[in-house]
Amino acid sequence: MDAILEMRGITKTFPGVKALDNVSLKVKRGEIHALVGENGAGKSTLMKVLSGVYPHGSYEGDIVYDGEVQKFRGIADSEGGGIIIIHQELALVPLLSIAENIFLGNEIHRAGSIDWPATYARADELLRKVGLKEPSSTLITNIGVGKQQLVEIAKALSKRVKLLILDEPTASLQENDSQKLLDLLLEFKGQGITSILISHKLNEVSRVADSITVLRDGAAVSSLDCHAEAIDEARIIKDMVGRDMAHRYPERTPQVDGVLMEVFDWTAHHPQHPDRQVVKGVNMTVRRGEVVGIAGLMGSGRTELAMSLFGRSYGQNISGRVKMNGEDVDVSSVGRVVEAGIAYVTEDRKALGLVLDETLAKNISLSNLEQVSSHGIIDESAERKVALDFRDALNIRTPNVFQKVGNLSGGNQQKVVLSKWLFAGPQVLILDEPTRGIDVGAKFEIYTIINQLAAEGKGVVMISSEMPELLGMCDRIYVMNEGEFVGELSAAEASQEKIMSMIVRGKQP
């Protein structure tokens, strides 16, 4: 099988950081080639070089595509050759229709005007190819993330894609949607479309990949032909992180003490549809030194519960009581809930957790400005010291604390969000999908931080869509479905089967 793509000796440098160091990559025509590595390993950077986001002249090395050396000056050049990249953050306009999004910048027109009948007819045809049943006139804002991912793929097909690059396509999807997307990639392979799949989920890589390239610290460290040898996840992980990971989850001996936080009959309604309850009479306890999990499918109400508890950041007509250390506390605003000792790390770190255009130091100090201020003026040296302390304590990989957080990898951004809320000095930390979109090495570091917090006597609430993660980390797990808790399991009795059974059966009388 001939190669559709060869990247030879690619080196890309940013101020103070060598993101890619002499990376070479060969992709065979018609295969699914997986690119794996820790956050910050250089995977996305390499694909941005390939797709023209970083144009020719901004890097060293050669791109040979379809037998010719390419000098892409931008995305339009690479798309003209049939190379389409779908980024982890989807590039869709929420208040435009599916059809308008598919052909945005690539409109079907006749006599100088957009041909709307042809646009919708062609869009409907593309949606059928990707298995989406919604009419193409549907607004993007009215469909879920899984379906939006399929719209992005339909958009790629509209541009006559030959090489499809998917950057963490299943990071925000639940299991069923992830499997459908992987099935679709296999269908495309049967049609002769080549794919490069960036993913941290090695079970997904094992299922669909024909070959695997592992990047570490900006260099390609190993390649694997999946048809010539069995996929050894332990070996891949070792190549990714440069060390053995005999245990995915750090060991911890729980030291659980008395009740720290109690939630009574917590109810919240949808912010736009007041007649719709999204959280229904939830009761919950968190003890000192305990890691409490909340399991449930996407849309079960887990995030709505967390955000409504966190100063009513979500919802309306919210009712219920919260106690800390046996006393009622006011959680009616973010300031008051933080003062009460509760912090919340959002699942959407880029939109809600960070100011991407600001420095690491500015982001960390945001939750507790009083601590780094004097007479209402921020003491920049104090702010810098706090940031340096957290950078060292949480192993945030950055040359200095004045680096913009938008330039950091996903795992390092997550550590900055954690640092921000740890600086507020909470007694209870609610973590919403704390390891979403980060690699196994960074996950292990986040897990270690969670265990340290529990060892210090803090309470940790962990929301996760990955059941093995909850089983590996939590002392107790609440199971949530359709806005209410439908079960509770201790670590000793919890299993994926029991959790799914509770979700499927709902609340038992």
C-alpha positions as CSV (number, residue, x, y, z in Angstrom):
1,M,0.0,0.0,0.0
2,D,1.5,3.4,-1.0
3,A,1.8,6.3,1.3
4,I,-0.6,9.2,0.9
5,L,1.4,11.3,3.4
6,E,5.0,11.6,4.6
7,M,6.1,14.3,7.0
8,R,9.9,14.4,7.1
9,G,11.9,16.0,9.9
10,I,9.2,18.5,11.0
11,T,10.5,20.9,13.7
12,K,8.3,23.7,15.1
13,T,9.5,26.2,17.7
14,F,7.5,28.7,19.8
15,P,9.1,31.3,22.0
16,G,10.9,29.3,24.7
17,V,9.5,25.9,23.6
18,K,10.4,23.4,20.9
19,A,7.0,21.9,20.3
20,L,8.2,19.4,17.5
21,D,11.7,18.1,17.2
22,N,12.5,16.4,13.9
23,V,9.3,14.4,13.7
24,S,8.7,12.0,10.8
25,L,5.4,10.4,10.0
26,K,4.2,8.1,7.2
27,V,0.5,7.4,6.6
28,K,-0.6,4.7,4.1
29,R,-3.4,5.4,1.7
30,G,-6.8,4.2,2.9
31,E,-5.8,3.4,6.5
32,I,-6.8,4.7,9.9
33,H,-3.6,6.0,11.5
34,A,-3.7,6.8,15.2
35,L,-1.6,9.5,16.8
36,V,-1.2,9.2,20.5
37,G,0.8,10.9,23.3
38,E,0.5,13.0,26.4
39,N,-0.9,16.5,26.3
40,G,1.8,18.7,25.1
41,A,3.5,15.9,23.2
42,G,3.0,17.8,19.9
43,K,0.1,15.9,18.3
44,S,-2.2,18.8,17.6
45,T,0.8,21.0,16.6
46,L,1.9,18.4,14.0
47,M,-1.6,18.3,12.5
48,K,-1.8,22.1,12.4
49,V,1.5,22.1,10.5
50,L,0.0,19.5,8.1
51,S,-3.3,21.4,7.6
52,G,-1.7,24.8,7.0
53,V,-2.8,26.4,10.3
54,Y,1.0,26.9,10.7
55,P,2.0,27.8,7.2
56,H,5.0,26.8,5.2
57,G,8.0,28.8,6.4
58,S,6.9,28.7,10.0
59,Y,8.4,25.3,10.5
60,E,11.4,23.2,9.3
61,G,11.0,19.9,7.3
62,D,8.9,18.7,4.4
63,I,5.3,17.6,3.8
64,V,5.0,15.1,0.9
65,Y,1.3,14.6,0.1
66,D,0.1,12.5,-2.9
67,G,3.6,12.2,-4.1
68,E,4.4,15.9,-4.1
69,V,6.2,18.3,-1.7
70,Q,3.6,20.7,-0.4
71,K,4.0,24.3,0.7
72,F,0.6,25.1,2.3
73,R,0.2,28.8,3.0
74,G,-3.1,28.3,4.9
75,I,-6.1,26.0,5.5
76,A,-7.6,26.8,2.1
77,D,-4.5,25.3,0.4
78,S,-4.6,22.0,2.4
79,E,-8.4,21.8,2.0
80,G,-8.0,22.2,-1.8
81,G,-5.9,19.1,-1.7
82,G,-8.5,17.2,0.2
83,I,-6.9,17.4,3.7
84,I,-9.7,18.3,6.2
85,I,-9.1,18.8,10.0
86,I,-11.8,18.6,12.6
87,H,-10.5,20.3,15.8
88,Q,-11.4,19.2,19.3
89,E,-13.3,22.5,19.8
90,L,-16.0,22.3,17.1
91,A,-16.1,25.2,14.6
92,L,-19.8,25.5,14.2
93,V,-22.0,28.6,14.4
94,P,-24.8,27.7,16.9
95,L,-27.6,30.0,15.5
96,L,-27.1,28.9,11.9
97,S,-28.7,25.8,10.5
98,I,-26.9,22.5,9.8
99,A,-26.9,23.2,6.1
100,E,-25.6,26.7,6.5
101,N,-22.8,25.4,8.7
102,I,-21.9,22.6,6.2
103,F,-21.4,25.1,3.3
104,L,-20.2,28.1,5.2
105,G,-17.5,29.6,3.1
106,N,-18.1,27.0,0.4
107,E,-21.6,28.0,-0.6
108,I,-23.6,26.5,-3.5
109,H,-24.6,29.4,-5.7
110,R,-26.1,30.3,-9.0
111,A,-26.0,33.6,-10.8
112,G,-24.4,35.3,-7.8
113,S,-27.0,34.1,-5.2
114,I,-27.0,31.1,-2.8
115,D,-29.0,28.3,-4.3
116,W,-31.0,27.3,-1.1
117,P,-32.9,24.4,-2.5
118,A,-29.7,22.8,-3.8
119,T,-27.9,23.6,-0.5
120,Y,-30.5,21.9,1.7
121,A,-30.9,18.9,-0.7
122,R,-27.1,18.4,-0.7
123,A,-26.9,18.8,3.0
124,D,-29.6,16.3,3.6
125,E,-27.7,13.8,1.4
126,L,-24.5,14.3,3.4
127,L,-26.4,13.9,6.7
128,R,-27.7,10.5,5.5
129,K,-24.1,9.5,4.8
130,V,-23.1,10.2,8.3
131,G,-26.3,8.7,9.8
132,L,-27.9,11.9,11.1
133,K,-31.7,12.0,10.8
134,E,-32.3,15.6,11.6
135,P,-33.4,17.9,8.7
136,S,-30.6,20.1,7.5
137,S,-32.7,23.2,8.4
138,T,-32.3,22.4,12.1
139,L,-30.3,24.9,14.1
140,I,-26.9,23.7,15.5
141,T,-27.9,24.9,19.0
142,N,-30.8,22.5,19.0
143,I,-28.7,19.3,18.6
144,G,-26.3,17.6,21.0
145,V,-22.5,17.5,20.9
146,G,-22.5,14.0,19.4
147,K,-24.6,15.1,16.5
148,Q,-22.6,18.3,16.1
149,Q,-19.5,16.1,15.6
150,L,-21.3,14.3,12.8
151,V,-22.2,17.7,11.2
152,E,-18.4,18.5,11.2
153,I,-17.8,15.2,9.4
154,A,-20.6,15.9,6.9
155,K,-18.9,19.3,6.3
156,A,-15.6,17.5,5.6
157,L,-17.4,15.2,3.1
158,S,-18.8,18.3,1.3
159,K,-15.2,19.3,0.6
160,R,-14.4,15.9,-1.1
161,V,-12.1,14.8,1.7
162,K,-9.2,12.4,0.9
163,L,-7.4,12.7,4.3
164,L,-9.5,13.3,7.4
165,I,-7.8,14.4,10.6
166,L,-9.9,14.1,13.8
167,D,-8.5,15.7,17.0
168,E,-10.0,13.9,20.0
169,P,-13.3,13.4,18.3
170,T,-14.9,11.4,21.2
171,A,-13.6,13.5,24.1
172,S,-17.1,15.0,24.8
173,L,-19.2,12.1,23.6
174,Q,-20.9,9.4,25.6
175,E,-20.2,5.7,24.8
176,N,-23.0,5.2,22.2
177,D,-22.1,8.3,20.2
178,S,-18.4,7.4,20.4
179,Q,-19.0,3.9,19.0
180,K,-21.2,5.3,16.1
181,L,-18.4,7.7,15.2
182,L,-15.8,5.0,15.2
183,D,-18.1,2.8,13.0
184,L,-18.3,5.8,10.6
185,L,-14.5,6.0,10.3
186,L,-14.5,2.3,9.4
187,E,-17.1,2.9,6.7
188,F,-15.0,5.8,5.3
189,K,-12.0,3.5,5.3
190,G,-14.0,1.1,3.1
191,Q,-14.7,4.0,0.7
192,G,-10.9,4.7,0.4
193,I,-10.8,7.8,2.7
194,T,-7.6,7.9,4.9
195,S,-8.0,9.1,8.5
196,I,-5.6,10.3,11.2
197,L,-7.1,9.9,14.6
198,I,-5.8,11.8,17.6
199,S,-7.1,10.1,20.7
200,H,-6.2,9.4,24.4
201,K,-8.7,6.5,24.5
202,L,-6.5,3.5,23.8
203,N,-9.5,1.1,23.7
204,E,-10.9,3.1,20.8
205,V,-7.5,3.2,19.1
206,S,-7.2,-0.5,19.5
207,R,-10.6,-1.0,17.9
208,V,-10.1,1.0,14.6
209,A,-6.4,1.8,14.0
210,D,-4.3,0.1,11.3
211,S,-1.1,1.8,12.6
212,I,-0.1,3.9,15.6
213,T,2.5,6.6,16.1
214,V,3.5,7.6,19.6
215,L,4.7,11.2,20.3
216,R,6.5,12.2,23.5
217,D,7.9,15.7,24.3
218,G,7.7,16.7,20.6
219,A,9.4,13.7,19.2
220,A,8.1,10.5,17.5
221,V,9.3,7.7,19.8
222,S,7.6,4.6,18.3
223,S,5.4,3.3,15.5
224,L,3.3,0.2,15.5
225,D,1.7,-1.8,12.6
226,C,-1.5,-3.1,14.2
227,H,-1.8,-6.0,11.7
228,A,1.7,-7.2,12.1
229,E,1.7,-7.3,15.9
230,A,-0.8,-7.3,18.8
231,I,-1.6,-3.9,20.4
232,D,0.0,-3.8,23.8
233,E,-1.6,-1.0,25.8
234,A,1.0,-1.2,28.5
235,R,3.8,-0.7,26.0
236,I,2.0,2.3,24.3
237,I,1.5,3.9,27.7
238,K,5.1,3.4,28.6
239,D,6.1,5.0,25.3
240,M,3.7,7.9,25.9
241,V,4.8,8.8,29.4
242,G,8.4,7.5,29.4
243,R,7.7,5.2,32.4
244,D,5.8,2.1,33.4
245,M,2.3,2.6,34.7
246,A,1.5,-0.6,36.4
247,H,-1.5,1.0,38.0
248,R,-3.7,3.6,36.3
249,Y,-4.9,4.9,39.6
250,P,-2.6,5.8,42.5
251,E,-3.1,3.8,45.7
252,R,-4.8,5.4,48.6
253,T,-5.9,4.3,52.1
254,P,-9.0,6.3,52.8
255,Q,-9.0,8.2,56.1
256,V,-12.7,9.2,56.2
257,D,-14.0,11.3,59.1
258,G,-17.2,13.0,60.0
259,V,-19.7,14.7,57.7
260,L,-18.4,17.8,56.0
261,M,-21.1,18.8,53.5
262,E,-24.8,17.9,53.4
263,V,-27.3,18.7,50.6
264,F,-31.0,18.4,51.3
265,D,-33.9,18.1,48.8
266,W,-32.0,20.1,46.1
267,T,-34.2,21.0,43.1
268,A,-33.4,23.1,40.1
269,H,-35.4,24.0,36.9
270,H,-34.1,24.6,33.4
271,P,-33.0,28.3,32.8
272,Q,-35.1,28.7,29.7
273,H,-38.0,26.2,30.4
274,P,-39.1,26.8,34.0
275,D,-41.6,24.0,34.0
276,R,-38.8,21.4,33.4
277,Q,-37.0,20.1,36.4
278,V,-33.4,19.2,35.7
279,V,-32.5,18.4,39.4
280,K,-35.1,16.6,41.4
281,G,-34.9,16.5,45.2
282,V,-31.3,15.4,45.5
283,N,-29.9,14.5,48.9
284,M,-26.1,14.0,49.3
285,T,-23.4,13.9,52.0
286,V,-19.7,14.3,51.7
287,R,-17.4,13.4,54.5
288,R,-13.9,14.6,55.4
289,G,-11.2,12.8,53.5
290,E,-13.8,11.2,51.1
291,V,-13.9,11.1,47.3
292,V,-17.5,10.8,46.3
293,G,-18.4,10.0,42.7
294,I,-21.5,10.9,40.7
295,A,-22.1,8.5,37.8
296,G,-24.6,8.9,35.0
297,L,-25.1,9.3,31.3
298,M,-24.7,12.7,29.6
299,G,-27.8,14.7,30.2
300,S,-28.6,12.9,33.5
301,G,-28.3,16.2,35.5
302,R,-24.8,15.8,37.0
303,T,-23.4,19.1,35.7
304,E,-26.8,20.9,36.4
305,L,-26.6,19.7,40.0
306,A,-23.0,20.9,40.4
307,M,-23.5,24.3,38.8
308,S,-26.8,25.0,40.6
309,L,-25.1,24.2,43.9
310,F,-22.2,26.5,43.0
311,G,-23.9,29.8,43.7
312,R,-26.8,29.1,41.4
313,S,-24.6,29.3,38.3
314,Y,-27.2,27.3,36.4
315,G,-31.0,27.1,36.5
316,Q,-33.9,28.9,38.1
317,N,-36.5,28.3,40.8
318,I,-33.7,26.5,42.8
319,S,-34.6,25.2,46.3
320,G,-33.1,23.1,49.0
321,R,-30.5,23.4,51.8
322,V,-26.8,23.0,52.1
323,K,-24.9,22.5,55.4
324,M,-21.2,22.7,56.0
325,N,-19.9,21.3,59.3
326,G,-23.5,20.9,60.5
327,E,-24.5,24.5,59.9
328,D,-26.7,26.0,57.2
329,V,-24.8,28.0,54.6
330,D,-25.8,30.6,52.1
331,V,-25.1,29.3,48.5
332,S,-27.1,32.0,46.7
333,S,-24.1,33.5,44.9
334,V,-20.7,32.3,43.7
335,G,-19.0,34.7,46.2
336,R,-21.0,33.3,49.1
337,V,-20.6,29.6,48.2
338,V,-16.8,30.1,47.9
339,E,-16.8,31.9,51.3
340,A,-18.7,28.8,52.7
341,G,-15.8,26.6,51.5
342,I,-17.1,25.1,48.3
343,A,-15.3,25.3,44.9
344,Y,-16.3,24.0,41.5
345,V,-14.0,23.0,38.6
346,T,-16.1,23.2,35.4
347,E,-16.1,20.5,32.7
348,D,-15.6,23.3,30.1
349,R,-12.2,24.7,31.1
350,K,-11.8,26.8,28.0
351,A,-15.2,28.6,28.0
352,L,-15.9,28.7,31.8
353,G,-12.8,27.9,33.7
354,L,-10.0,30.1,32.3
355,V,-9.3,33.4,30.7
356,L,-7.3,32.0,27.8
357,D,-5.7,35.3,26.8
358,E,-4.4,36.0,30.3
359,T,-1.3,34.5,32.0
360,L,-1.1,31.6,34.3
361,A,-0.4,34.0,37.2
362,K,-3.5,36.1,36.5
363,N,-5.7,33.0,36.2
364,I,-4.6,31.4,39.4
365,S,-5.1,34.5,41.5
366,L,-8.6,35.2,40.2
367,S,-10.5,33.1,42.9
368,N,-8.8,34.9,45.8
369,L,-7.6,38.4,44.8
370,E,-7.7,39.6,48.4
371,Q,-4.9,37.3,49.2
372,V,-2.6,38.9,46.6
373,S,-3.8,42.5,47.1
374,S,-3.0,45.4,49.4
375,H,-5.5,48.3,49.8
376,G,-7.3,47.2,46.7
377,I,-4.2,47.0,44.5
378,I,-2.8,43.7,43.3
379,D,0.7,42.9,44.5
380,E,2.3,41.4,41.4
381,S,5.2,39.9,43.2
382,A,2.8,38.1,45.6
383,E,0.7,37.0,42.7
384,R,3.9,35.7,40.9
385,K,5.0,33.8,44.0
386,V,1.6,32.1,44.4
387,A,1.7,31.1,40.7
388,L,5.2,29.7,41.1
389,D,4.2,27.7,44.1
390,F,1.3,26.1,42.3
391,R,3.3,25.5,39.1
392,D,5.8,23.5,41.1
393,A,3.3,21.8,43.4
394,L,1.1,20.6,40.5
395,N,3.9,20.2,38.0
396,I,2.4,22.6,35.4
397,R,4.7,22.5,32.4
398,T,5.4,26.0,31.3
399,P,8.6,28.0,30.9
400,N,7.3,30.8,33.2
401,V,4.1,31.9,35.0
402,F,3.6,34.7,32.5
403,Q,2.7,32.3,29.7
404,K,-0.8,32.7,28.3
405,V,-2.9,29.7,29.4
406,G,-4.4,29.5,25.9
407,N,-0.9,28.3,24.8
408,L,-0.8,25.4,27.3
409,S,-1.8,21.8,26.6
410,G,-5.1,20.5,27.9
411,G,-3.6,18.7,30.8
412,N,-1.7,21.8,31.9
413,Q,-4.7,24.0,31.5
414,Q,-6.7,21.6,33.7
415,K,-4.0,22.0,36.4
416,V,-4.3,25.8,36.2
417,V,-8.0,25.6,36.8
418,L,-7.4,23.3,39.8
419,S,-4.7,25.7,41.1
420,K,-7.2,28.6,40.8
421,W,-9.7,26.9,43.0
422,L,-7.2,25.4,45.4
423,F,-6.0,28.9,46.0
424,A,-9.5,29.8,47.3
425,G,-8.9,27.3,50.1
426,P,-12.0,25.2,49.8
427,Q,-13.1,22.4,52.2
428,V,-15.2,20.7,49.4
429,L,-14.0,20.6,45.8
430,I,-16.5,19.6,43.1
431,L,-14.7,18.3,40.0
432,D,-16.8,18.0,36.8
433,E,-15.1,15.7,34.3
434,P,-11.6,16.6,35.7
435,T,-9.7,14.4,33.2
436,R,-11.8,15.0,30.0
437,G,-9.5,15.4,26.9
438,I,-6.2,14.7,28.7
439,D,-3.8,11.8,28.4
440,V,-3.1,9.0,30.8
441,G,0.1,10.6,32.2
442,A,-1.7,13.9,33.0
443,K,-4.7,11.9,34.3
444,F,-2.4,10.1,36.8
445,E,-1.1,13.5,38.1
446,I,-4.7,14.8,38.5
447,Y,-5.6,11.6,40.4
448,T,-2.6,12.1,42.7
449,I,-3.7,15.7,43.4
450,I,-7.2,14.4,44.3
451,N,-5.8,11.8,46.7
452,Q,-3.6,14.5,48.3
453,L,-6.7,16.7,48.9
454,A,-8.6,13.8,50.5
455,A,-5.5,13.0,52.7
456,E,-5.6,16.6,53.9
457,G,-9.2,16.0,55.1
458,K,-11.0,17.8,52.3
459,G,-14.1,16.4,50.6
460,V,-13.9,15.8,46.9
461,V,-17.0,15.3,44.6
462,M,-16.0,13.7,41.3
463,I,-18.3,13.8,38.3
464,S,-17.1,11.5,35.4
465,S,-18.5,9.8,32.3
466,E,-15.7,7.2,32.6
467,M,-16.9,4.5,34.9
468,P,-13.5,2.9,35.4
469,E,-12.3,6.2,36.6
470,L,-15.0,6.5,39.2
471,L,-14.4,2.9,40.3
472,G,-10.7,3.4,40.5
473,M,-10.9,6.7,42.5
474,C,-14.0,6.9,44.6
475,D,-14.9,5.7,48.1
476,R,-18.6,6.0,47.4
477,I,-20.7,6.6,44.2
478,Y,-24.1,8.2,43.7
479,V,-25.8,7.1,40.5
480,M,-27.9,9.8,38.7
481,N,-30.5,9.5,36.0
482,E,-33.0,12.0,34.7
483,G,-32.2,14.6,37.4
484,E,-32.3,12.4,40.5
485,F,-30.1,10.0,42.4
486,V,-31.3,6.5,41.6
487,G,-28.8,4.6,43.8
488,E,-25.7,4.7,46.0
489,L,-22.9,2.2,46.1
490,S,-19.8,1.8,48.3
491,A,-16.4,1.3,46.6
492,A,-16.5,-2.4,47.7
493,E,-19.9,-3.1,46.0
494,A,-19.7,-0.9,43.0
495,S,-19.2,-2.2,39.4
496,Q,-19.9,-1.0,35.9
497,E,-22.7,-3.5,35.6
498,K,-24.4,-2.4,38.9
499,I,-24.1,1.3,37.9
500,M,-25.6,0.7,34.4
501,S,-28.4,-1.4,35.9
502,M,-29.4,1.4,38.2
503,I,-29.3,3.9,35.3
504,V,-31.5,1.6,33.1
505,R,-34.0,0.7,35.8
506,G,-34.3,4.2,37.3
507,K,-35.3,4.9,40.9
508,Q,-36.7,1.9,42.7
509,P,-39.7,2.4,45.1
